[in-house]
Amino acid sequence: MSQSSTPAASDAIYDASSLGRPRMFLLGLQHLFAMFGATVLVPVLTGLSVSATLLFAGLGTLLFHFLSRGKVPAFLGSSFAFIAGYAAIAPNGETELLPYACLGVACAGLLYPVLAALFRAFGAKRVMRFFPPVVTGPIVISIGLILASSAIANCQTNWLVAVIGVAVIVICNIWGRGMVKIVPILLGVVVSYAVAAVLGGLLAILLFTVLPTFLVGGVNRLLPLGRWGKVVLEAVLKVAIFLTYMVGISKMKEIHRVFEYHGAEHKTIACYEAGDPLTVENVRKYTRFHPRCGTSFLILVVIVSVFLYSVLPWSSTSLRVVFKLLLLPLVMGISYELLKWCGRSDNIATRIIRQPGIWVQHLTVFEPDDSMIEVAIAAITPVLPENPEEGKW
């Protein structure tokens, strides 16, 4: 390799403050995103307290910036390097074995002042001769390989977003220039979140707005239906697609578990609204269905949209889709007001309006176990108003 192709030592930046505050902010933000996942995941995997980990990570970061005088925009979080040690001592996260693992981490931490003293006494170049890339590289690679199973498990929730995130990081790191090359992880996070948001909103629009309209338009070309025939067919298709989607996601293991927590939330709220103390025994006896559920709101949106969209013209399928999107805020506003009315009042009209939502909740609200009820109680208790009247709609 020619000498010109090798980065010169003078190109290295030893004081990030020389880049200016905006670039330092971006570098610090990138490091926060890169480290925060590990800061939360490591205590979760090892059974340690997440709150204590975040507290001492923050204190350590403040101390680091004080000692380094703000030259390095870094966040000091948990290290995956100790996962293997924890797994060897407490493979299943046994609480009684965690102190022994923590003692090992503390002993490893004592090496930091030892190395600092060596750097101080002999200089960085002499010490780093014993830690060349051929030594440190395999260690970093082994840490990544140990965590590969966790990474794959996370990617399985949405392979498309995961692949896009990795691709953005690799492309920016190899072919990027300037700040793009310096903050590839931050760009990967931003692009992944943007793609996920677009896909989530786009999927909902395609499934529940565009697809029924184009299906009815296609059927109408083959078999003229008339105005109200098209309205009825579109309504049937919209409800069928919505129910099929709900049934499909409820079969997913993780979503099914979320729906069990959903049931715990409903039971806890029902117990509170009945005036009973929030205990597992009291919460367990209440119904898992609730008139103000988000599922009820969704089915109300579908039903209200059927009535409002019935007045739209059928002269152009594409134009009808545009009109639907423009009316969507009005549809959601009316649905929300109906949901509030059903929550405040109990009469024959409100019972009729909320009944479809109760039926659909059989697909999105499942019976929880006691541990889920405990979580729901712990989550709801801190936000309960002192005056119960203030919590009413």
Number of C-alpha atoms within 10 A of each C-alpha: 5 5 7 7 7 8 9 9 7 7 7 8 11 10 13 16 17 11 12 9 11 10 17 19 14 16 21 19 18 23 19 18 14 16 18 17 12 16 21 18 16 22 18 13 15 20 16 17 12 14 11 11 17 18 11 14 18 15 12 15 17 16 13 18 16 11 10 12 11 15 16 17 22 19 23 21 23 20 13 17 15 17 18 14 15 23 14 10 17 19 14 13 16 12 11 8 14 17 14 13 19 16 11 15 14 11 11 11 11 10 11 11 10 11 13 12 12 14 15 11 11 10 12 13 9 12 15 11 9 10 11 10 11 8 10 11 11 11 13 12 10 12 16 15 12 14 13 12 11 11 13 12 10 12 14 11 11 11 12 13 19 19 13 16 22 15 13 19 22 16 14 20 16 10 9 15 10 8 12 16 17 17 21 22 24 23 18 22 20 14 17 20 14 13 16 16 12 12 13 11 11 11 13 13 15 12 15 17 21 19 17 22 25 16 14 20 21 13 13 15 9 8 9 12 16 10 13 11 13 19 21 15 16 23 22 14 18 22 17 14 16 19 14 12 12 16 15 12 14 19 12 11 10 12 14 17 18 18 21 21 22 23 26 31 27 24 28 32 20 20 21 19 12 10 10 12 12 22 13 20 11 14 26 19 12 16 15 24 24 21 23 21 20 15 22 25 21 17 22 23 20 20 18 17 22 19 13 14 19 16 11 14 12 17 9 10 17 14 12 19 21 13 14 20 14 11 14 15 11 15 22 18 12 15 22 19 12 20 22 16 16 20 18 13 12 10 8 8 10 17 15 11 18 23 13 16 23 21 14 19 24 14 18 22 26 20 19 20 14 14 12 20 27 17 14 23 21 13 13 14 12 8 9 12 11 8 8 11 8 9 11 11 11
